[in-house]
Amino acid sequence: MAAMYNKIVILTGAGISAESGIKTFRDADGLWENEPVEAVATPEGFERDPERVIAFYDERRAGLKKAEPNAAHHALVKLEEKFGDNFLLITQNVDDLHQRAGSKRIIPMHGELLKIRCLGPQEHIIPCAENQPKECPECGAKMRPHIVWFGEIPFEMERIQKALTKCDLFAYIGTSGVVYPAAGFRQMAKLSGAHVVCLNLEEVGGGYTDEFIQGKAGEVVPKWVALRVNPVNRGSPSTPQHSSPLSQKQRLF
Ligand code: OAD
């Protein structure tokens, strides 16, 4: 029988988009094997050689055009539809595959490939589907990818921390769990009382995990979500029902 949970937080990483044809970072032939992180994913690298950095993200934007959301992205939309405001998806991915699948309650904590930001005082953020212009169309300042680089603080950390301390189920999917602060989310959720599940191709070290479900995200995530969306209830009196709507007061995300 599937256990029942009321407040769900999901963290995804590059592995969830691997079956859509997007390269991960640390697997064989991953992005960081071919490009030094410090050259293309740090503010210092951008200062040294902005054209190289811009070309790296332009190329990734072109690759994203050919990719489509896979079964794992679609399954998480079903989970969101079931849990509504008691669901939050945090993604480290900068692709837009969750959004294209239909995810709405989502925090792209490492930024978004399809946006660029200017270095002017107003930090204009504009959509960018192809090659990035060098100058801001609003104010003429220099532009950069709207991506969180090493040494920078991810977006919406306060909202994320609040959700992690309130959830009773935390699952991390397709992430190697080595990049902080996201790597610390399972510990935060676990110490706040949540059940912690890892769905990944290979086991992720570091503890604070109650369950490990091994496999490709496109295969294991839909099955795991189906159990959360339609839990098999054999009538245990101690099992709370999901069907009773939660009051506004309980909606904390
Ligand atoms: P990684 O490349 O570090 O890890 C990808 C994980 O996905 C690995 O553990 C793989 O085993 C697993 N994986 C690969 N294919 C899979 C599949 N089909 N199904 C399930 N799992 C699969 O990527 P992230 O953990 O996302 O940050 O990396 C975290 C951050 O490091 C990124 O957001 C990026 C990077 O540097 C920034 O650029 C700021």
Boltz pocket constraint, residues with backbone or C-beta under 6 A from the ligand:
constraints:
  - pocket:
      binder: B
      contacts: [[A, 12], [A, 13], [A, 14], [A, 15], [A, 16], [A, 18], [A, 19], [A, 24], [A, 25], [A, 26], [A, 27], [A, 30], [A, 41], [A, 92], [A, 93], [A, 110], [A, 148], [A, 149], [A, 150], [A, 173], [A, 174], [A, 175], [A, 176], [A, 177], [A, 178], [A, 179], [A, 199], [A, 200], [A, 201], [A, 202], [A, 215], [A, 216], [A, 217], [A, 218]]
      max_distance: 6.0
